[in-house]
């Protein structure tokens, strides 16, 4: 079975599409899947089952990146083409079946993606780190060690909770009497974002801080599989943590939690006193301003949401351990 899977340029959306990719790999015999995506998302698909090629689409003027993709896949007789970007490509190619995602801003993104193939419930996102990456994670984060992972950065400053608030929260949760007393702090972010999180380097003891700023995505995913809790902005790292099954708390402001809240049994979100609609309707709102729209989200509110998520996660684990009667 030859399949072409066209997915997002963005890390977050690409992660949310991995459940559908996994479905293709499991549902068909001997799959040979070509993934087409942007360069920042491409590393996510290394080692994915059934994937024989990743075509990296680097954006070019006049849509030339689409022409390059078409030249690379036009001569293949496909069994399935899945186009999550709603382009014309799927209609030009020869294929037995085609699935083209149409815009829908009324339901969670994972449900929207699953709907393109009529999958209810939709397959949950998941990634496939190598055994070497998992072995490195086990060495870095030994079994039994409590770890609080934080993602204080994002690709847009307006949806970044102030780093000082993250630091305050992390020290509360891991300090004496905190919900994760004695835990180490795993600091995550993209390449070159060290300056944005300087407060952590200044205040967190070196033996407590695990610095993973700029780490590879699948290596970070393998570490997220082992953490006690992840707290981060609405970002690719938030979706990465949720896909790894980590208890994941997403912090929201000027983006839609109804579409992009972290997905999964162990996931939750919190926002400040203003809804997305209220933030957008504010006459002083300036899309281009670097000012955060998250300052009204208090440390106390996030701490309470984190504790509630930890309690819920613990109850879920206890239910799974209960013997069948």
Secondary structure, DSSP 4 states (H G I P E B T S, - for coil): -EEEEE--SSHHHHHHTHHHHHHHHHHSTT-EEEEEE-HHHHGGGTT-TTEEEEEE----GGGHHHHHHHHHHTTS-EEEEEETT--SHHHHS-EEEEEEPPP--SS-HHHHHHHTTT-SSPPPP-----HHHHHHHHHHS-TT--EEEEE---SSGGGPPPHHHHHHHHHHHHSTTSTTTT-EEEEEE-TT-GGGGHHHHHHS-TTTEEEEET--HHHHHHHHTT-SEEEEESSHHHHHHHHTT--EEEEESSS-HHHHSPPSTTEEEEE-SS-HHHHHH-TT--TT----S-TTS-HHHHHHHHHHHHHHHHHHHHHHHSPP-
